[in-house]
Amino acid sequence: MRQMKRNFDVGRAKLLVDEISANLATLPADAARYSQLRAEVDALRAMLDRPDAAPELVEGRMKSVHGLFDRAAAELRADGVRAGMFLEDIGRMLGLD
């Protein structure tokens, strides 16, 4: 067994999941793009609440949450770029450039 898994801190993982959940709660509830991320975080929380949670499974679920966050961040950056381009076009049309 690797060193990291022997020193797995369930309490610390729960705090992290609580923080992630709090951040997700600030997003609009109808934002469908975050439903998979919310479901994955809820599943991770349920897994951490089990007294027999295997660190390897928790680690895998945490990696899944991390991947979903990365994809959501990339989507938000792309949306921001598109919004900037639209605003630039509108400014040009209005003669504000």
N, C-alpha and C positions, 0 to 999 in steps of 0.2 A: 504494500500500500504506500502511495506517495505521501510525503510529509504534509502537503497541503490538506489532504483529506483527513488525516489524523487530527489536525488542529482546526477543523471546521467549526466555526462558531455560529450555532443556530440562532442565538439571540441577536447577534450582529446582522445576520441575514434577514431576520424578521424586521429589524429596524429599517434596513434598506428597502424591504418590500413595502413597509408602511409609508416610507417617504415617497416611493414611486407611486403608490396608490393615491397619496395626497396630491401629488402633482397631476396625475391623471384625472382626479376629481375636479380640477380647475378647468378642464377642457369641456367644451359643450357636450352634453349627454347624447345628443343626436349625431355626433361626429362618427359616422360609420367606419371611417378609416382607422379609428382607434379601438374598435370593438375586439379585434383579435388580440391586441396588446393588453387590453383590460382583462380579457378571458385568461390569457396566459399568466398575468400577474395574480389573478384570483386563484388559479390552479397552483401556482407556486406558494401562495399563502396557505392554502389548504394542505399542501405537502409539508410545509414547515410546521404546521400545527400538529402533525402526527408524531407521536413519541418515537416511532420506529422509522422515521425518515432517513433513507439511505443518502449519505453525502454525495455519492456518485449521481444519483437521480436528481437531487437538488441542484447540483452543479450543472447538469444537462439542462434542466429547466431554466436556470439562471442564464445560461448561454443563449437559450431560445429567446428570453425576454430581451437580452442585450441585442440580439440580431434584429428583433422587431423594432427596438428603439432606433437602431441605426437606419433601418429602412424608413421609419417615420421621419427621422431628421433629414434624410436625403429628399424625401417628398416635400417637406416644408421648405427646404432650401430652394428646390426647383420652383415651388409655388411663389416664393419671394422673388426669384429672378423673373418669372413671368409677370408678376404684378409690377415690378420695376419697369419692365419693357412696356407694359400697357400704359403706365403713368407717363413714361417718356413720350410715347406716341400721342397721348392726350395733350401733354404740354406743348408738343410741336404743333398740333392742330389748333391750339389756342394761341399760338404765337408766344409761348412763354420760354422758349429755349434760347 
